[in-house]
Amino acid sequence: MFDVTVRGLRDEAPSDLRAAQLVELATTTYDAQHSPDPESLHRLRAALGEGARRPVRDTPPRRWRTTVADVAADLDVVDLAVLLRSWAQAVSADWADESS
């Protein structure tokens, strides 16, 4: 689902800096949600400009507020850039165990 959701951005990325940045944010967000490597969360927080301000859980969240499936489901009504940023912020908050 991830590949299908960002396919258009990947096609545009070689000639569009904004699209390339969005692909990087999406990939970093996906990695922070699916990789056991804590470095992926640090990359996500750096991309969001959060640095080390938020705490980090010892284990991954049991439930995620937002996933790539939510992004894909809303593509027809919300701009993809907005959806990707919202997803990234939600993943960072979930890793900090912050309630919505």
C-alpha positions as CSV (number, residue, x, y, z in Angstrom):
1,M,0.0,0.0,0.0
2,F,2.9,2.4,0.8
3,D,4.4,2.0,-2.7
4,V,1.1,2.7,-4.4
5,T,0.4,5.7,-2.2
6,V,3.7,7.4,-2.9
7,R,4.1,6.2,-6.5
8,G,3.2,9.6,-8.0
9,L,5.5,11.5,-5.8
10,R,8.4,9.1,-6.6
11,D,7.7,9.7,-10.3
12,E,7.9,13.5,-9.8
13,A,10.8,13.4,-7.3
14,P,13.7,13.5,-9.8
15,S,12.5,16.8,-11.2
16,D,10.6,18.3,-8.2
17,L,12.4,19.1,-4.9
18,R,9.1,19.3,-3.0
19,A,8.0,15.8,-4.2
20,A,11.5,14.5,-3.3
21,Q,11.2,15.9,0.2
22,L,7.7,14.4,0.6
23,V,9.0,11.0,-0.5
24,E,11.7,11.2,2.1
25,L,9.3,12.2,4.8
26,A,6.9,9.3,3.9
27,T,9.8,6.8,3.8
28,T,11.1,8.0,7.1
29,T,7.6,7.9,8.7
30,Y,7.0,4.3,7.4
31,D,10.4,3.2,8.7
32,A,9.7,4.7,12.2
33,Q,6.4,2.7,12.2
34,H,7.8,-0.6,10.9
35,S,11.5,-0.8,11.8
36,P,12.9,-1.9,15.1
37,D,15.8,0.4,14.5
38,P,15.5,3.4,16.9
39,E,17.5,5.5,14.4
40,S,14.4,5.7,12.1
41,L,12.5,7.6,14.8
42,H,15.4,10.0,15.3
43,R,15.4,10.6,11.5
44,L,11.6,11.3,11.6
45,R,11.9,13.7,14.5
46,A,14.8,15.5,12.8
47,A,12.7,15.8,9.6
48,L,9.8,17.3,11.7
49,G,12.2,19.6,13.5
50,E,11.5,18.0,16.9
51,G,15.0,16.9,17.8
52,A,15.0,15.1,21.1
53,R,12.2,17.2,22.8
54,R,9.7,14.3,23.0
55,P,10.2,11.3,25.1
56,V,10.6,7.9,23.5
57,R,8.8,4.7,24.6
58,D,10.8,1.6,25.3
59,T,8.7,-0.5,23.0
60,P,6.7,0.3,19.9
61,P,3.1,1.4,20.4
62,R,0.5,-1.3,20.3
63,R,-1.8,0.8,18.3
64,W,-1.0,3.6,15.8
65,R,-3.3,6.6,15.5
66,T,-2.5,6.9,11.8
67,T,-1.1,4.5,9.2
68,V,-0.4,4.6,5.5
69,A,-3.8,3.0,5.0
70,D,-5.4,6.1,6.5
71,V,-3.3,8.3,4.2
72,A,-4.4,6.3,1.2
73,A,-8.1,6.3,2.3
74,D,-8.2,10.1,2.4
75,L,-6.2,10.9,-0.8
76,D,-9.4,11.9,-2.7
77,V,-10.4,14.6,-0.2
78,V,-7.1,15.8,1.4
79,D,-3.8,17.0,-0.2
80,L,-1.2,14.3,0.0
81,A,1.4,16.6,1.5
82,V,-1.0,17.5,4.3
83,L,-1.7,13.8,4.9
84,L,1.9,12.8,5.0
85,R,2.8,15.5,7.5
86,S,-0.1,14.6,9.7
87,W,0.9,10.9,9.6
88,A,4.5,11.8,10.5
89,Q,3.4,13.9,13.4
90,A,1.1,11.2,14.7
91,V,3.8,8.5,14.5
92,S,6.2,10.8,16.5
93,A,3.4,11.4,19.1
94,D,2.6,7.7,19.3
95,W,6.3,6.9,20.0
96,A,6.1,9.5,22.8
97,D,2.9,7.9,24.1
98,E,1.0,11.2,23.9
99,S,-2.7,10.9,23.9
100,S,-4.6,12.7,21.1
